[in-house]
Amino acid sequence: MQLNPSFKGIAFNSLLAIDICMSKRLGVCASRASSWGGARSMINLLGITGHGIPWIAGTLICLVKSSTLAGQEVLMNLLLALLLDIMIVAGLQKLAKRKGPYDISPGLLDYLTMDTYAFPAGHASRVAMLSKFFLNHLVLAIPLRILLVLWALCVGLSRVMIGRHHITDVLSGFVFGYLQFRLVELIWMSSNTCQMLISIW
């Protein structure tokens, strides 16, 4: 038993307590009996837009249908980014093993992408990485760019609202998503590499 806890320890425990308290208060859709329980289905649907399986499936379909070298290059690197996101988040979650603010079982799609623990939030890392990727590699009008950022923020918030993640899980997810984007930019596969990989298929 530590009789004289350090200032850092006290500060960390205080921040952790605030995080848990605020996350529980924001978990307004954590169950059907919650204050916003009626909106739970809609909030879950918003969360699905940031799930890995639909994004990987959609990227593969677009890759098959793409006929331009530039399009195939971007899609292959997007696929790499999505796969890296799943592996990195799954590894970090296994290390941290942090549970969410509410005792909510992960869904089938969460098990498929190994997104079973709370820290970091996989949906948050994915939408941060995707929004940054699209902002960087697609020519989008300003309203669409704003909507893309708002979508990412709303998906992150939805994970707290349904009680799956703490606020810090989502914020750290955003940070990891940005770092994953930077990693993909560093190891970006050239058009020749992408064509070679596509030809193996």
C-alpha distance (Angstrom), angle and dihedral (degrees) to the residues before:
residue distance angle dihedral
M1 . . .
Q2 3.79 . .
L3 3.80 110.3 .
N4 3.80 97.0 -178.9
P5 3.79 107.0 39.7
S6 3.79 114.9 -165.8
F7 3.79 122.8 -109.5
K8 3.81 89.1 -112.6
G9 3.80 90.6 53.9
I10 3.81 92.6 49.5
A11 3.81 91.8 46.5
F12 3.82 92.2 48.2
N13 3.81 93.4 48.4
S14 3.81 90.8 46.9
L15 3.80 92.2 51.0
L16 3.80 89.9 46.5
A17 3.80 90.9 52.0
I18 3.83 91.2 48.6
D19 3.81 90.0 48.6
I20 3.82 92.4 51.6
C21 3.82 92.8 45.1
M22 3.83 94.6 47.9
S23 3.82 92.0 43.8
K24 3.81 91.3 52.8
R25 3.80 90.4 49.1
L26 3.80 91.2 50.7
G27 3.81 91.5 48.0
V28 3.79 90.1 94.9
C29 3.82 93.0 146.1
A30 3.80 98.0 40.4
S31 3.80 91.2 119.5
R32 3.80 140.5 0.3
A33 3.81 88.4 -98.5
S34 3.83 92.8 55.4
S35 3.80 120.8 107.6
W36 3.83 91.6 -98.9
G37 3.80 94.7 29.3
G38 3.80 92.1 130.9
A39 3.82 90.3 63.1
R40 3.81 93.4 52.4
S41 3.83 94.3 101.9
M42 3.81 92.1 50.9
I43 3.82 92.1 47.4
N44 3.82 90.0 48.3
L45 3.80 89.3 51.6
L46 3.80 89.8 53.1
G47 3.81 88.2 51.5
I48 3.81 91.4 53.3
T49 3.83 89.2 60.9
G50 3.80 86.4 67.7
H51 3.80 96.6 45.2
G52 3.79 120.5 119.6
I53 3.82 100.3 -132.8
P54 3.85 97.3 60.3
W55 3.81 90.4 44.6
I56 3.80 94.0 50.1
A57 3.82 91.8 45.3
G58 3.82 91.6 47.5
T59 3.82 92.1 47.8
L60 3.81 91.5 50.9
I61 3.82 91.6 49.5
C62 3.81 91.4 49.3
L63 3.81 90.0 47.0
V64 3.81 91.6 54.0
K65 3.81 91.2 48.3
S66 3.81 96.1 42.7
S67 3.80 115.1 105.9
T68 3.81 101.1 179.5
L69 3.79 126.4 84.4
A70 3.82 92.2 -137.0
G71 3.80 91.7 51.5
Q72 3.79 92.5 48.1
E73 3.82 90.8 49.2
V74 3.81 92.7 53.2
L75 3.82 92.7 44.2
M76 3.82 93.7 48.6
N77 3.79 90.6 51.6
L78 3.80 90.5 46.0
L79 3.81 88.7 53.0
L80 3.81 89.4 50.0
A81 3.82 89.7 50.2
L82 3.82 92.1 50.6
L83 3.81 93.2 48.7
L84 3.81 91.6 46.7
D85 3.80 89.8 49.9
I86 3.81 92.3 54.6
M87 3.83 92.9 47.5
I88 3.81 96.1 44.7
V89 3.82 95.4 45.4
A90 3.83 92.2 44.8
G91 3.82 90.0 51.2
L92 3.81 93.7 47.9
Q93 3.81 91.9 46.5
K94 3.80 91.3 51.2
L95 3.81 89.3 51.6
A96 3.82 96.0 46.3
K97 3.83 98.4 35.4
R98 3.79 90.2 -170.1
K99 3.79 116.3 167.7
G100 3.80 122.9 -140.2
P101 3.82 124.2 -104.5
Y102 3.82 90.4 -99.6
D103 3.79 129.4 41.7
I104 3.80 95.6 -109.0
S105 3.79 120.3 153.6
P106 3.81 116.4 -130.1
G107 3.80 115.8 -110.9
L108 3.80 127.5 -117.2
L109 3.82 92.6 -94.1
D110 3.82 89.4 51.7
Y111 3.81 90.8 54.8
L112 3.81 90.9 48.5
T113 3.81 90.7 56.2
M114 3.83 93.3 37.6
D115 3.84 89.9 -118.2
T116 3.81 94.6 143.5
Y117 3.81 103.7 128.3
A118 3.79 130.5 59.1
F119 3.83 105.9 -122.0
P120 2.98 116.4 101.1
A121 3.80 105.2 13.0
G122 3.80 107.1 -122.1
H123 3.80 94.7 -157.0
A124 3.81 90.8 52.1
S125 3.81 93.7 49.8
R126 3.80 90.7 47.2
V127 3.81 97.2 49.5
A128 3.82 91.5 44.9
M129 3.81 90.5 51.1
L130 3.83 93.1 43.9
S131 3.80 95.5 47.0
K132 3.82 91.8 48.8
F133 3.81 90.3 45.4
F134 3.82 92.8 51.7
L135 3.80 93.2 43.2
N136 3.80 88.3 53.5
H137 3.80 101.1 41.8
L138 3.80 106.5 29.8
V139 3.79 128.3 65.8
L140 3.80 102.6 -126.2
A141 3.79 132.1 172.3
I142 3.81 115.4 -114.9
P143 3.85 94.3 -105.0
L144 3.82 89.7 54.2
R145 3.81 91.2 47.8
I146 3.81 89.9 52.5
L147 3.83 91.3 47.1
L148 3.81 90.2 50.5
V149 3.81 92.0 54.8
L150 3.82 91.7 44.0
W151 3.82 89.7 50.5
A152 3.81 90.6 54.0
L153 3.81 92.0 49.0
C154 3.83 92.5 46.7
V155 3.82 92.8 50.2
G156 3.81 89.7 50.6
L157 3.81 91.5 49.0
S158 3.82 91.3 47.0
R159 3.81 90.1 60.9
V160 3.81 90.3 57.7
M161 3.81 92.4 43.5
I162 3.81 93.6 56.4
G163 3.81 90.0 47.7
R164 3.81 98.1 -115.8
H165 3.81 96.4 116.9
H166 3.78 142.9 27.8
I167 3.79 119.8 -123.1
T168 3.82 90.7 -106.5
D169 3.83 90.3 52.1
V170 3.80 89.5 58.1
L171 3.81 95.0 42.8
S172 3.80 91.3 49.2
G173 3.82 88.2 46.7
F174 3.81 89.5 57.3
V175 3.81 90.2 50.5
F176 3.81 93.5 48.4
G177 3.81 90.0 46.7
Y178 3.79 90.8 55.7
L179 3.81 91.1 47.1
Q180 3.81 90.1 50.3
F181 3.80 89.4 52.5
R182 3.81 89.6 52.3
L183 3.82 89.8 49.0
V184 3.82 92.1 52.1
E185 3.80 89.8 49.1
L186 3.83 89.1 53.4
I187 3.81 94.1 49.9
W188 3.81 95.3 35.4
M189 3.81 110.7 162.0
S190 3.79 114.9 -127.0
S191 3.79 122.6 -128.3
N192 3.82 90.9 -102.8
T193 3.81 91.9 53.2
C194 3.80 90.9 48.1
Q195 3.83 91.7 50.1
M196 3.79 90.4 49.9
L197 3.82 91.4 51.5
I198 3.81 91.9 46.0
S199 3.82 90.9 50.6
I200 3.84 89.9 54.6
W201 3.82 88.2 60.4
